[in-house]
Amino acid sequence: MSVVATSYLLGVSTRRVEKPVEQWGIRQLSKSQVSEMAAHLDAQVEAFRNRPLDSGHYTFV
């Protein structure tokens, strides 16, 4: 998942993610699986960006 996430953040297309993933020994990762992972990451990023900031103490702003 971290390879897909890093590739996604770097703007690597779903088709080109296969090569970096193969370096980790994963041979069977379809384009649709990469798209599903990217959609999951989008949801996590959206939740993080829209979280309330007034509910806790933050050391740094």
Sequence and secondary structure as in RCSB ss.txt:
>XXXX:A:sequence
MSVVATSYLLGVSTRRVEKPVEQWGIRQLSKSQVSEMAAHLDAQVEAFRNRPLDSGHYTFV
>XXXX:A:secstr
 HHHHHHHHTT  TTTTHHHHHTTT     HHHHHHHHHHHHHHHHHHHTS SSSS  S  
